Amino acid sequence: MAATGNDEQTLLPDIEEEAEGMEREMESEDEEEEEGMGVEHSEEEDEEDTSEDERENEAEIQRLEEQLSINAFDYNCHVDLIKLLRQEGKLHRLRKARQKMSELFPLTEEIWLDWLKDEIRITEDESDREKVYELFERAIKDYVCPEIWLEYVQYSIGGMGAQGGIERVRSIFERALTAVGLHMTKGASLWEAYREFEIVILSTVQPPPGSVPSQEQQELLSAQLERIHTLFRRQLAVPLMDMESTHAEYSDWADDGVPDTVTHQYRRALQQMEKGKPYEEALLVSEPPKLAEYQSYIDFEMKEGDPARVQIIFERALAENCLVPDLWIKYTTYLDRQLKIKDLVLSCHERAVRNCPWTMGLWKSYLLALERHGADHQTVTDVFEKALNAGFIQATDYVEIWQSYLDYLRRRVDFSKEWSRELDELRAAFARSLEYLKQDVEERFSESGDLSCTLMQIWARIEALHCKNMQKARELWDSIMTKGNAKYANMWLEYYNLERSYGDATHCRKALHRAVQCTSDYPEHVCDVLLNFERVEGSLEDWDAAVQKTETKLNRVCEQRARVAEKEALHARQEEEKAEQRRKVKADKKAQKKGQKANRTGDKRKAEDDYEEEWGEEAELPSKRHRGEDDFDSTVTEELMETESGLFGRRAPPARKNEPPGFRKNQQGAPEPQRQPHDMPKEQRKDENCVFVSNLTFNMENPEGKLRTLFQGCGTIQQVRPVFTAKGTFRGYCYVQFEDRLAVPEALKMDRQEVDGRPMYVSPCVDKNKNPDFKVFKYKTSMEKHKIFISGLPYSATKETLEDLCKEHGTIRAIRIVTNRSGKSKGLAYVEFEDEAQASQAVLKMDGSMLENFTLSVAISNPPGRRMKDEAAPSRFLGAAMPRQLQGARGKGRTQISLLPRSLYRQSTPDAKAENGTISAPHATVTDGETSLDTQTKSLSNEDFARMLLKK
């Protein structure tokens, strides 16, 4: 900005003429562009084309508006509608569309600048200028953007001719410096604009050359000079890029030179700038959204401890990562604990929930911040109602947000009064929360999210403790027990403790008697509590009644366990008999088959038959490597490996003693079968330098040479040891040993690379005798909110097909199609997005859609656990001897089937003693591909069962 006059009146026309000239230039460019598009057409053709385009655009506009009427939270639809309306020049509808979008979402810098420029272009009188000012005030609240602030101050300069205009411009400049003046790369532009503005003002108060200034003019001149000096000093105290040029400019501008205090502040700011320069350079060279770089920068500034600089770097990071909930949580937590400035804290919380409305934790923090800073009750209630409509992705999120709101309402109640309006409001809110979870949440998620009735327990405790209303508390607990909780001992004990604290002995005894009658998980513990209670509180009659009730209950439990044990033992014997019969049939068939083959000479057996005969019907890899079949991408694939001792330490197949006549003769003309290569001594084998390769095709020619070629890029190979059958047929797996252990990680990166049309499996070579618990977990077992699971895909679907299908919903990080061991698709896939919002949007849009006449099922990735080591769920009765197999969230996987015959399970005795109130139930564990049973009880013999039946 250059000085073009000697006062404000001469400055304003120049600014207005410049703005009008820019508008005329833009209008002429638009006209030229419109004329240039139709040079080769006649006027009639132009009119026809224009009308046709207008009809098409109008139809598209109506379609977008109808879609938004159905789903107002479709962000992309809002953007497309605004773009089309702006193209058509429909100002009234454009303004309305922008207004609706701004109410639902924070707008980006580009959308705000387009909106502001459009409004500025049509501004005519002063009243319209005030509307533009209001629009600027809304724009600066969404994100901290230096470009919007610069546009704001430049627009305000155009109105400085009005009364108080100059002071208004200065006020906006000061706010801009507070907001973005510390921006290390873009803050200098605002400082320079502010300084240039004051220099222009200085030119208006200077007297003409040769004239003697009056005292008033001298005071004005001195004050303006001091403003400019102050701006220079303030800017030099802030660490900004290119500070040296500002310091040189001040040295030239100041007649008396730069003061020592200013130089000292400048040097300190320069040192601070040098510390932050590496982080700024990392941001410049990295690709958006630069989250990792911003995280490092934030950690650096938080260690430095300057709150203003911490705030500006958070704002810069959020401008490019506005959909990252963890970043908002970190920022709001910092403001809540460190700055504690009401307007700043509440503004940040409001922006956080507008950007990430699906994150319950942000709404919860917002409610606490409102209460902490004394917001009125209506404001807190309005925020809570918005949270209920935010669309959380888990049922438990609604339980937590209700609990936070109910905690707030409870803290408002003065329980010293017998009645208050706040207490009635609290009770009404509890009742509404239960109804909301039962209807709205259960309808959406098929569960209320509050299986243990936490909200009702809190309500009952408030009624008992604060309101002294045990009758209401008992009614609530009756309702809790009718919701499927009566079989759990811990629920009854919770109710008993409530009665013990605030009720009476009669209701305590009644609760314990009901607990003994209904509990099915830990009956012994409940019986002990009842007996201990009667020891302290009861009479002899009460004691006798308690003993009789507990003995009846425990006898019934023992009978149930005995019946289950007997049934399982009978079933196990039947299974054993069937297995023995199958073994006999199999042995007979094998003997018959061998006899037939002995009579046929020169007949070459297939590799599969040879493999079956010598190593069993279902041959296992000597390494015990269990790949499963990659049933689901995010299902945990437990891969258990061991060294070659598992192969060469195993009993080899017996040599053939009786060869049929002519066997040697027929073999003379045949080529020599491939034999096991010469192995290096065991002491030279190094497991840490070795990898195990499997799932290779059996008919691979020269496997040693081919694998050496495949792995030669990983490092120097010491030996490749393929494994063959006794007939010389390749078994499909081998060991590759390197000279340097650093080559092993590079070799592991080749896992699942396709070789001869099959995925090659590469695993570490680990001695399971030394490391029995070693496992390789390839995939996560927890919910991955940024990843979606797609089922029902056509088997012909490729990664390119899925990318085209999903890219419109967000940025795709990775795509993985689930295949079987042969490399063929199983119709399942996982798509990883950049954040949770994009994944949620993809689920909403893609679930139930069609692809090549296949209906797709899409959900957030929530893989089931594989080989779950938790105790098995109890079967029909408590303490059943045969534990049930736990299943994952998507049903029972193929590798979850128990391979242990029931006859090998040890049966628990009917009179097993409970330890700490629990029955020691046997449970099966899976190790090394085999199932073992850990139990502390002795198995029952037939004589034991006979004695039990005689007792009856």
Beta strands, then each sheet from edge to edge (+ up, - down):
strand 1: 638-639
strand 2: 690-694
strand 3: 717-724
strand 4: 730-738
strand 5: 753-755
strand 6: 758-764
strand 7: 776-777
strand 8: 784-791
strand 9: 812-819
strand 10: 825-833
strand 11: 850-851
strand 12: 854-855
strand 13: 857-861
strand 14: 914-915
strand 15: 918-919
strand 16: 923-927
strand 17: 930-934
sheet 1: 1+ 7-
sheet 2: 3+ 4- 2+ 6- 5+
sheet 3: 9+ 10- 8+ 13-
sheet 4: 11+ 12-
sheet 5: 14+ 15-
sheet 6: 16+ 17-
end
